[in-house]
Amino acid sequence: METVAPAQFIHVANRHPLSDEERGRLMEAPVFGKVFTDHMARMTWREGEGWRERRISAFGPLPMHPGAAVLHYAQQVFEGLKAYRHEDGSVWLFRPEMNAARLAASARRLALPEVSEEDFLAAVSGLIEADAAWVPSGYGSSLYLRPFLMATEPSLLVQPADTVDFVVTASPVGAYMAAAGEGVSIWVSRDFHRATIGGTGEAKTAGNYAASMLPQGEAAEHGCKQVLFLDAKESRYIEELGGMNVVIVRSDGSVLTPRLSGTILPGVTRDSILTLLRDEGRSVEERDIELSEVIEGIESGEIGEIFACGTAAVVTPIARLVSDDFDVTVADGSAGFVASTVGPRLTDIQYGRAEDPHGWMRRVL
Ligand SMILES: Cc1ncc(COP(=O)(O)O)c(C=O)c1O
């Protein structure tokens, strides 16, 4: 067990926090990302000065110049991670260094200044300390943290901004896991792509998500919950969903997932699940996977299971893949053995119910 570095951000307490009663009401059944805590963390970077003004203060609007570069050119990157309350009341983060490293990698791609791991952890853990009462208890509930970097220089010039803000907000979220046994239908998009080679696919940046909304609407029109994107060059290989990675399980128990080709977001959950599956002694292959191989594998029964994974929902079984020219159901359409065992194994580690063999958990409170 390692402890997160002590907060070095100045804490200016919100003078008007919500009452216990109001907070309790908001935390009863929070809609994902709609409820925010009393505080936020923030620091500002200026060319030639570096990062300054580290503070944790009252949550509220961010005053912004209408010419702020982020509003015009989307020079922005973000992260998503959770704080988990264990049964003894302690509060923990799961592999936050991976989020810090991914934010730094995303920042490099978007020509934004990097946030050091130390600042990242201090901002996140300081905010959790300030809003400790907002960390829900109960298996499946957590405090979702949203660190982001944005170009705030007022300038319409298309060039890297000389003023950038780093902000972290926190939102209590309820149990969000798909009901066991239930799989979702996924639309395979032929007309739209998420990422191109040399583009921003492996960065966690706003534009990738903005571009996924139209295909997401197309998926909904076809009765599907989410979109599976194909590679942009040949529309031949499967990549990932709009906000989750994809894992395939063959009927012999071996596991297959698209390799991190530069167009796919390197998910923390993906890495953790692949590690747990390798621990089980399973063969895990990361490589290019053709859509036709997936469809044929589902039809022949060689592929017994497909699931998506990410921080928000952990593991979501995929029941059906649909597009204009095919509609295939995976096995009997219900969650397979691997999805329904590896998901809970990971959450058991996150909630302190199981041993943490890889030393992934970081105690905050
Ligand atoms: C495009 C995309 N892929 C995959 C993931 C899963 O990543 P993680 O497991 O780190 O949440 C996310 C969520 O952050 C995502 O937005």
The ligand as a MOL file (V3000), in Angstrom:
LIG
                    3D

  0  0  0     0  0            999 V3000
M  V30 BEGIN CTAB
M  V30 COUNTS 16 16 0 0 0
M  V30 BEGIN ATOM
M  V30 1 C -12.4940 6.3490 -26.0890 0
M  V30 2 C -12.3140 5.6290 -24.8010 0
M  V30 3 N -11.8260 4.3840 -24.8380 0
M  V30 4 C -11.6170 3.6730 -23.7100 0
M  V30 5 C -11.9120 4.2060 -22.4620 0
M  V30 6 C -11.6540 3.3990 -21.2200 0
M  V30 7 O -10.5850 3.9420 -20.5180 0
M  V30 8 P -10.4690 3.7400 -18.9380 0
M  V30 9 O -10.5030 2.2880 -18.6950 0
M  V30 10 O -9.1580 4.3470 -18.5920 0
M  V30 11 O -11.6240 4.4510 -18.3360 0
M  V30 12 C -12.4380 5.4930 -22.3800 0
M  V30 13 C -12.7750 6.0760 -21.0870 0
M  V30 14 O -12.0040 6.8230 -20.5500 0
M  V30 15 C -12.6320 6.2290 -23.5650 0
M  V30 16 O -13.1310 7.4670 -23.5260 0
M  V30 END ATOM
M  V30 BEGIN BOND
M  V30 1 1 1 2
M  V30 2 1 2 3
M  V30 3 2 2 15
M  V30 4 2 3 4
M  V30 5 1 4 5
M  V30 6 1 5 6
M  V30 7 2 5 12
M  V30 8 1 6 7
M  V30 9 1 7 8
M  V30 10 2 8 9
M  V30 11 1 8 10
M  V30 12 1 8 11
M  V30 13 1 12 13
M  V30 14 1 12 15
M  V30 15 2 13 14
M  V30 16 1 15 16
M  V30 END BOND
M  V30 END CTAB
M  END
